């Protein structure tokens, strides 16, 4: 297939308003892909090439000054091979070599293809077609159940691979996909409840578990081989040797665990998320890693048996047996008073709150499941930074008042739901001003609007109806808890979720 077909579809999808229209357009082009084109093309459509990070960013793209070709000639596979070459071109002279490789292809690209290639390289494809829309389009093109495809995506952690199975082998092949130790799966996420009584009322008998403000980890062990992945499925095994040692010490042959790793202060109290992230990135000879402690709250595989379809109660009992002191403190109850007492204990220990989990719930990987409800003293939501306004007075010269957006699943775009300048330290103000100017796409006399990639955790007291913002809701008493580099735009709160808090 010519790249021009994907580029034209991408343009049409960006112009389409309704999710169903986007899905139909994508399904048409996906259905025409040859077998060896499926994985690279799916990666292009979601601006996540199968080669991963290419090492080509804005600086390289900005240096290119070529006249667009009049007729298309580049194929999907040619661009895929180019990205493979770019990804492996490193070392002395690599910058010039990359310029040459990219320049040769861009000289053959039409204007529409040029735009698509730039967006793929910089990760800024703005069609409003997030992975969820592309997943729906693949299911339609392949004639398979979307639930089957989603499960395969979850178990492989790879939309391109699952799409190839769906389009070439169909429903039966998707059903044969199993969890493999060593291959990360997409983690389950929690919805929000205002209090433990509300969560218990919704869920009934539940496991009430401390919620730690750490780094989400997924630990895979086979024999003595251990791999550790982040929430975004990045391998960080080499940065957490003590966590790997904990995994090796467990009385199992093979296991996949879901949990958190937190930094502990010298007195044993938990550090804030930002400090844990800082410790993980520091290499100054201090044994910070020795104070990085894992706690596990779910079991996805044990000694050859996948457990994600077991009720949470059964997974918890198996986890309790093998994890010992590394099991997150939990209590099973349907009594709001008991649940509230456990939540107070979590707060007294310096943690964020609790997660209330239905004891009969299954592990809904890759989804914000209704059977998990996080409860904190205040509600926290992950939102996208759309831009910021220049500050006044003491904040003169810094970008201060953040514009915050929630995800609209219908369009794949982000809907503004409020602003805040609260909770920003001087250090954070300086950092975000520099970073926002790097990401700037549009400026006015009073504000800078940026690429859609920075996720920020915002504490709110709730939401209220609003005619000011297009989503119909506005945040109440919003303040910044911190930026979340471990999260992506696709994981931010949906506008429907915020409306449900009215």
C-alpha positions as CSV (number, residue, x, y, z in Angstrom):
1,X,0.0,0.0,0.0
2,X,1.2,3.5,-0.8
3,X,1.8,5.7,2.3
4,X,-0.4,8.3,0.5
5,X,-3.5,6.1,1.3
6,X,-2.8,6.2,5.0
7,X,-2.0,9.9,4.9
8,X,-5.3,10.7,3.1
9,X,-7.2,8.7,5.6
10,X,-5.4,10.4,8.5
11,X,-6.4,13.7,7.1
12,X,-10.0,12.6,6.6
13,X,-10.2,11.2,10.1
14,X,-8.9,14.4,11.6
15,X,-11.7,16.3,9.9
16,X,-14.4,13.8,10.9
17,X,-16.3,14.8,14.1
18,X,-18.1,11.6,15.2
19,X,-16.3,8.6,16.6
20,X,-18.3,6.3,14.4
21,X,-17.3,8.2,11.2
22,X,-13.6,8.0,12.3
23,X,-13.9,4.3,12.9
24,X,-15.5,3.7,9.4
25,X,-12.8,5.6,7.6
26,X,-10.0,3.8,9.4
27,X,-11.7,0.4,8.9
28,X,-11.8,1.0,5.1
29,X,-8.0,1.5,4.8
30,X,-7.1,-1.1,7.4
31,X,-9.1,-3.7,5.6
32,X,-6.9,-3.2,2.4
33,X,-3.6,-3.7,4.2
34,X,-1.4,-6.7,3.1
35,X,-0.4,-9.0,5.9
36,X,3.2,-7.6,6.3
37,X,1.8,-4.0,6.3
38,X,-0.5,-4.4,9.2
39,X,1.8,-3.9,12.2
40,X,3.7,-1.0,10.8
41,X,0.5,0.7,9.5
42,X,-1.3,0.4,12.8
43,X,1.8,1.9,14.5
44,X,1.7,4.8,12.0
45,X,-2.0,5.4,12.6
46,X,-1.5,5.9,16.3
47,X,1.9,7.6,16.0
48,X,3.6,4.8,17.9
49,X,6.0,3.0,15.4
50,X,6.8,-0.6,16.2
51,X,10.5,0.4,16.4
52,X,9.7,2.4,19.5
53,X,11.6,5.6,20.1
54,X,13.4,6.5,16.9
55,X,15.7,9.1,18.3
56,X,14.5,11.7,15.7
57,X,12.7,14.7,17.1
58,X,11.8,18.3,16.3
59,X,15.4,19.4,15.8
60,X,16.0,16.8,13.0
61,X,12.6,17.4,11.4
62,X,13.1,21.2,11.5
63,X,16.4,21.0,9.6
64,X,14.7,19.4,6.6
65,X,13.8,21.7,3.8
66,X,12.6,19.8,0.8
67,X,10.1,20.5,-1.9
68,X,7.1,18.1,-1.7
69,X,6.8,15.6,-4.6
70,X,3.8,15.9,-6.9
71,X,3.0,12.2,-7.1
72,X,3.1,9.6,-4.3
73,X,5.6,6.8,-4.5
74,X,6.5,5.8,-0.9
75,X,5.0,2.6,0.4
76,X,4.1,1.7,4.0
77,X,6.9,-0.9,4.1
78,X,9.5,1.6,2.8
79,X,8.7,4.0,5.6
80,X,8.8,1.1,8.1
81,X,12.3,0.1,6.8
82,X,13.4,3.8,7.1
83,X,12.3,3.9,10.7
84,X,14.3,0.7,11.4
85,X,17.4,2.3,9.9
86,X,16.9,5.5,11.8
87,X,16.5,3.6,15.1
88,X,19.8,1.7,14.6
89,X,21.8,4.7,13.3
90,X,23.8,5.8,16.4
91,X,27.2,6.9,17.4
92,X,29.6,9.4,15.8
93,X,28.2,10.9,12.6
94,X,24.7,9.6,13.3
95,X,23.1,13.0,13.1
96,X,24.3,13.6,9.6
97,X,23.4,10.0,8.6
98,X,19.9,10.4,9.9
99,X,19.5,13.7,8.1
100,X,20.6,12.0,4.8
101,X,18.3,9.0,5.3
102,X,15.3,11.1,6.2
103,X,16.0,13.6,3.5
104,X,16.1,11.0,0.8
105,X,12.6,9.8,1.7
106,X,11.1,13.2,2.3
107,X,12.2,14.3,-1.1
108,X,9.9,11.7,-2.6
109,X,7.0,12.6,-0.2
110,X,3.9,14.6,-1.2
111,X,2.8,17.4,1.0
112,X,0.2,15.2,2.8
113,X,2.7,12.4,3.2
114,X,5.3,14.8,4.5
115,X,2.9,16.0,7.2
116,X,2.1,12.4,8.3
117,X,5.8,11.4,8.5
118,X,6.6,14.5,10.6
119,X,3.7,13.7,12.9
120,X,4.8,10.0,13.3
121,X,8.4,11.0,14.0
122,X,7.4,13.5,16.7
123,X,4.5,11.5,18.1
124,X,2.0,14.2,17.4
125,X,-0.6,12.7,15.2
126,X,-3.7,14.7,15.8
127,X,-6.5,13.0,14.1
128,X,-8.6,12.5,17.3
129,X,-8.2,8.7,16.6
130,X,-6.6,7.3,19.8
131,X,-5.8,3.7,20.1
132,X,-9.4,2.9,21.2
133,X,-10.8,4.2,17.9
134,X,-8.2,2.3,15.9
135,X,-9.0,-0.9,17.9
136,X,-12.7,-0.5,17.0
137,X,-11.7,0.0,13.3
138,X,-9.6,-3.1,13.3
139,X,-12.4,-5.1,14.8
140,X,-14.8,-3.8,12.2
141,X,-12.4,-4.5,9.3
142,X,-11.6,-8.0,10.6
143,X,-15.2,-8.9,11.5
144,X,-14.2,-9.9,15.0
145,X,-15.7,-9.1,18.4
146,X,-14.1,-6.0,19.8
147,X,-14.0,-7.6,23.3
148,X,-11.9,-10.4,21.8
149,X,-9.5,-7.9,20.2
150,X,-9.2,-5.8,23.4
151,X,-8.3,-8.9,25.4
152,X,-5.6,-9.9,22.9
153,X,-4.3,-6.3,23.0
154,X,-4.3,-6.5,26.7
155,X,-2.4,-9.8,26.8
156,X,0.1,-8.9,24.2
157,X,0.5,-5.2,25.1
158,X,0.7,-4.6,21.4
159,X,-2.1,-3.3,19.2
160,X,-0.2,-4.0,16.0
161,X,0.4,-7.7,16.8
162,X,-3.2,-8.2,18.0
163,X,-4.5,-6.5,14.8
164,X,-2.4,-8.8,12.7
165,X,-3.9,-11.8,14.3
166,X,-7.4,-10.4,13.9
167,X,-7.0,-9.5,10.3
168,X,-5.2,-12.6,9.1
169,X,-6.5,-15.4,11.4
170,X,-9.7,-14.1,12.9
171,X,-11.6,-14.7,16.1
172,X,-10.1,-18.1,16.9
173,X,-6.5,-16.8,16.8
174,X,-7.5,-14.0,19.2
175,X,-8.9,-16.5,21.6
176,X,-5.7,-18.4,21.6
177,X,-3.7,-15.5,22.9
178,X,-2.5,-16.1,26.5
179,X,-0.5,-14.2,29.1
180,X,3.2,-14.9,28.6
181,X,5.6,-14.4,31.5
182,X,8.1,-11.7,30.4
183,X,5.7,-9.9,28.1
184,X,3.9,-7.1,29.9
185,X,0.1,-6.6,29.8
186,X,-1.8,-3.4,30.1
187,X,-2.7,-2.7,33.8
188,X,-6.1,-2.4,35.2
189,X,-7.1,1.1,36.4
190,X,-9.5,2.3,39.1
191,X,-12.5,4.6,38.9
192,X,-13.1,7.2,41.7
193,X,-15.5,7.3,44.6
194,X,-16.0,10.2,47.0
195,X,-15.8,8.0,50.1
196,X,-15.5,4.4,51.3
197,X,-19.2,4.2,52.2
198,X,-20.1,5.1,48.6
199,X,-17.6,2.5,47.2
200,X,-18.9,-0.2,49.5
201,X,-22.5,0.6,48.5
202,X,-21.6,0.3,44.8
203,X,-19.5,-2.9,45.2
204,X,-20.8,-4.8,48.2
205,X,-18.2,-7.1,49.8
206,X,-14.8,-5.8,48.9
207,X,-11.1,-5.8,49.6
208,X,-10.1,-2.4,51.0
209,X,-6.4,-1.8,50.2
210,X,-4.0,1.0,51.0
211,X,-3.3,3.2,48.0
212,X,0.4,4.1,47.8
213,X,1.7,7.2,46.0
214,X,4.5,5.3,44.2
215,X,5.4,4.0,40.7
216,X,3.1,1.4,39.3
217,X,5.2,-1.8,38.5
218,X,4.4,-5.1,36.9
219,X,6.9,-7.8,37.9
220,X,7.5,-10.9,35.8
221,X,9.6,-13.8,37.0
222,X,10.4,-17.1,35.3
223,X,12.9,-19.2,37.2
224,X,15.5,-16.6,38.3
225,X,14.9,-14.3,35.4
226,X,13.0,-11.2,36.4
227,X,11.7,-8.3,34.3
228,X,10.1,-5.2,35.7
229,X,7.8,-2.9,33.7
230,X,6.2,0.5,34.4
231,X,2.5,1.4,33.9
232,X,3.4,2.3,30.3
233,X,5.0,-1.1,29.8
234,X,8.6,0.3,29.7
235,X,11.3,-2.1,31.0
236,X,13.0,-0.6,34.1
237,X,14.5,-3.9,35.5
238,X,18.1,-2.5,35.6
239,X,17.0,0.4,37.7
240,X,15.3,-1.7,40.4
241,X,17.8,-4.5,41.4
242,X,16.4,-4.7,44.9
243,X,12.9,-5.2,43.6
244,X,14.2,-7.9,41.3
245,X,15.8,-9.6,44.4
246,X,12.5,-9.5,46.2
247,X,10.8,-11.2,43.3
248,X,13.5,-13.9,43.2
249,X,13.0,-14.5,47.0
250,X,9.3,-15.4,46.6
251,X,8.4,-19.1,46.9
252,X,7.3,-19.6,43.3
253,X,8.7,-20.8,40.0
254,X,7.0,-18.3,37.8
255,X,4.8,-15.3,38.7
256,X,3.4,-12.0,37.4
257,X,2.7,-9.4,40.0
258,X,1.0,-6.0,39.9
259,X,2.0,-3.4,42.5
260,X,3.8,-0.2,43.4
261,X,7.3,0.7,44.4
262,X,7.8,3.6,46.8
263,X,10.7,5.4,48.1
264,X,11.1,5.4,51.9
265,X,12.6,8.2,53.9
266,X,15.2,7.4,56.6
267,X,12.5,7.2,59.2
268,X,10.6,4.7,57.1
269,X,7.8,7.0,56.1
270,X,6.8,7.0,52.4
271,X,8.1,9.7,50.1
272,X,5.9,11.7,47.7
273,X,5.6,10.4,44.1
274,X,7.8,13.2,42.8
275,X,10.6,12.3,45.2
276,X,10.3,8.6,44.4
277,X,10.7,9.5,40.7
278,X,13.7,11.7,41.5
279,X,15.4,8.9,43.5
280,X,14.9,6.5,40.6
281,X,16.7,8.8,38.2
282,X,19.6,9.8,40.5
283,X,23.0,8.2,40.2
284,X,25.3,9.9,42.6
285,X,26.7,7.0,44.5
286,X,24.1,7.1,47.3
287,X,22.3,3.8,47.8
288,X,18.8,5.3,47.2
289,X,17.6,2.1,45.5
290,X,18.0,0.2,48.8
291,X,15.1,2.3,50.1
292,X,12.9,1.6,47.1
293,X,10.4,-1.0,48.4
294,X,7.8,-3.0,46.4
295,X,4.3,-3.7,47.6
296,X,2.1,-6.0,45.6
297,X,-1.7,-5.8,45.3
298,X,-2.6,-8.3,42.5
299,X,-1.5,-11.6,41.0
300,X,-1.9,-12.2,37.3
301,X,0.0,-15.5,36.9
302,X,1.3,-18.1,39.2
303,X,3.4,-21.2,38.4
304,X,2.1,-21.8,34.9
305,X,-1.5,-20.7,35.6
306,X,-3.0,-17.4,34.4
307,X,-5.2,-15.9,37.2
308,X,-6.7,-12.8,35.7
309,X,-10.1,-14.5,35.3
310,X,-10.2,-15.6,38.9
311,X,-12.3,-13.5,41.3
312,X,-10.3,-10.9,43.2
313,X,-10.9,-12.8,46.5
314,X,-9.1,-15.9,45.1
315,X,-6.2,-13.8,43.6
316,X,-5.8,-12.1,46.9
317,X,-5.5,-15.3,48.9
318,X,-2.9,-16.7,46.5
319,X,-1.0,-13.4,46.7
320,X,-1.2,-13.4,50.5
321,X,0.4,-16.8,50.5
322,X,3.4,-15.8,48.4
323,X,4.0,-12.1,48.9
324,X,4.4,-12.0,52.7
325,X,5.4,-8.6,54.0
326,X,5.3,-7.2,50.5
327,X,1.5,-7.6,50.3
328,X,-0.2,-4.2,50.4
329,X,-2.2,-4.0,53.7
330,X,-5.8,-5.1,52.9
331,X,-9.0,-6.0,54.8
332,X,-12.0,-7.8,53.3
333,X,-15.4,-6.3,54.4
334,X,-18.8,-5.1,53.5
335,X,-19.0,-2.8,56.6
336,X,-18.4,0.9,55.7
337,X,-17.2,1.4,59.3
338,X,-14.5,-1.2,59.0
339,X,-13.5,0.2,55.6
340,X,-13.3,3.7,56.9
341,X,-11.1,2.6,59.8
342,X,-8.7,0.9,57.3
343,X,-8.7,4.1,55.2
344,X,-7.8,6.2,58.3
345,X,-4.9,3.8,59.0
346,X,-3.6,4.3,55.5
347,X,-3.7,8.1,55.8
348,X,-2.0,7.9,59.2
349,X,0.8,5.9,57.7
350,X,1.4,8.7,55.2
351,X,-0.3,7.1,52.2
352,X,-2.9,8.5,49.7
353,X,-6.0,6.6,50.8
354,X,-7.4,3.3,49.7
355,X,-8.7,1.3,46.7
356,X,-11.9,-0.6,47.3
357,X,-12.1,-3.7,45.1
358,X,-15.1,-6.0,44.6
359,X,-14.2,-9.5,45.8
360,X,-15.9,-11.1,42.8
361,X,-14.3,-8.8,40.3
362,X,-12.0,-10.0,37.5
363,X,-8.8,-8.2,36.4
364,X,-9.9,-5.9,33.6
365,X,-6.5,-5.1,32.1
366,X,-6.2,-1.9,30.1
367,X,-9.5,-0.6,31.4
368,X,-10.7,1.8,34.2
369,X,-12.8,-0.9,35.7
370,X,-15.9,-0.4,37.7
371,X,-14.9,-3.0,40.2
372,X,-12.0,-1.0,41.5
373,X,-12.8,2.4,43.2
374,X,-10.0,4.6,44.5
375,X,-10.9,6.8,47.6
376,X,-8.8,9.7,48.7
377,X,-9.4,12.6,51.1
378,X,-9.8,14.7,48.0
379,X,-10.5,13.6,44.5
380,X,-7.5,13.5,42.2
381,X,-7.8,13.3,38.4
382,X,-5.2,13.0,35.6
383,X,-5.7,15.7,33.1
384,X,-3.9,17.0,30.0
385,X,-2.2,20.4,29.9
386,X,-3.4,22.3,26.9
387,X,-1.5,25.5,27.6
388,X,-0.8,28.1,30.2
389,X,-1.2,31.9,30.7
390,X,1.7,34.2,31.6
391,X,1.8,35.1,35.3
392,X,1.5,38.4,37.0
393,X,3.1,40.1,40.0
394,X,5.6,37.7,41.7
395,X,5.0,35.2,38.8
396,X,5.7,37.7,36.1
397,X,7.8,36.1,33.3
398,X,6.6,32.6,34.1
399,X,3.8,30.5,32.5
400,X,1.5,30.0,35.4
401,X,-2.2,29.5,35.0
402,X,-2.7,26.0,33.5
403,X,-5.4,25.2,30.9
404,X,-6.6,21.6,31.7
405,X,-8.4,19.2,29.4
406,X,-10.3,15.9,29.8
407,X,-10.5,13.2,27.2
408,X,-13.6,13.0,25.0
409,X,-14.0,9.3,23.9
410,X,-16.5,10.2,21.2
411,X,-14.1,12.5,19.3
412,X,-10.7,11.4,20.7
413,X,-10.0,15.1,21.4
414,X,-9.5,16.9,24.7
415,X,-12.1,19.2,26.2
416,X,-11.1,22.1,28.5
417,X,-12.6,21.7,32.0
418,X,-10.8,24.4,34.0
419,X,-7.7,26.4,34.9
420,X,-5.4,26.5,37.9
421,X,-2.3,28.2,39.2
422,X,-2.5,26.7,42.7
423,X,0.0,24.2,44.0
424,X,2.9,25.4,41.7
425,X,6.2,25.8,43.5
426,X,8.8,28.2,42.2
427,X,10.8,25.2,41.0
428,X,7.9,23.8,39.1
429,X,7.0,27.2,37.6
430,X,10.5,27.5,36.2
431,X,10.5,24.0,34.8
432,X,7.1,24.2,33.2
433,X,7.9,27.6,31.6
434,X,11.0,26.2,29.9
435,X,9.2,23.0,28.9
436,X,6.1,24.7,27.6
437,X,8.1,27.0,25.4
438,X,9.7,23.9,23.9
439,X,6.3,22.3,23.2
440,X,4.7,25.5,22.0
441,X,2.4,25.2,19.0
442,X,0.5,28.5,19.2
443,X,0.9,31.7,21.1
444,X,-1.3,34.7,21.9
445,X,-0.5,37.9,23.8
446,X,-1.4,36.2,27.1
447,X,-0.9,32.5,26.7
448,X,1.1,29.6,25.1
449,X,-0.7,26.5,23.8
450,X,1.3,23.3,23.7
451,X,1.5,19.9,22.1
452,X,-0.8,17.4,23.8
453,X,1.6,15.2,25.7
454,X,1.9,16.4,29.4
455,X,-0.2,14.7,32.0
456,X,-0.7,16.4,35.3
457,X,-2.3,15.1,38.5
458,X,-4.9,17.6,39.8
459,X,-6.6,17.5,43.2
460,X,-10.2,18.8,43.2
461,X,-13.0,19.0,45.7
462,X,-15.4,18.0,43.0
463,X,-17.0,19.4,39.8
464,X,-19.8,21.8,39.0
465,X,-22.0,22.5,36.0
466,X,-20.6,25.2,33.7
467,X,-21.5,27.0,30.5
468,X,-18.1,28.4,30.3
469,X,-16.4,25.3,29.2
470,X,-17.5,23.1,26.2
471,X,-17.6,19.9,28.4
472,X,-20.4,21.4,30.5
473,X,-18.4,21.0,33.8
474,X,-15.8,22.9,35.6
475,X,-13.3,21.8,38.3
476,X,-13.9,23.0,41.9
477,X,-10.8,24.2,43.8
478,X,-8.3,22.6,41.4
479,X,-4.7,22.5,42.5
480,X,-1.6,20.8,41.1
481,X,-0.3,17.7,42.8
482,X,2.4,17.0,40.3
483,X,3.3,16.1,36.7
484,X,3.0,12.4,35.8
485,X,5.7,11.4,33.3
486,X,4.6,7.8,33.8
487,X,1.3,8.5,32.2
488,X,0.1,9.2,28.6
489,X,-2.7,11.4,27.1
490,X,-4.7,8.2,26.5
491,X,-4.9,7.6,30.3
492,X,-6.3,11.0,31.4
493,X,-9.8,11.2,32.8
494,X,-12.7,11.1,30.4
495,X,-15.3,14.0,30.3
496,X,-18.0,11.4,31.1
497,X,-16.2,10.5,34.3
498,X,-16.0,14.2,35.4
499,X,-19.7,14.6,34.6
500,X,-20.4,11.6,36.8
501,X,-19.0,13.5,39.8
502,X,-21.6,16.3,39.5
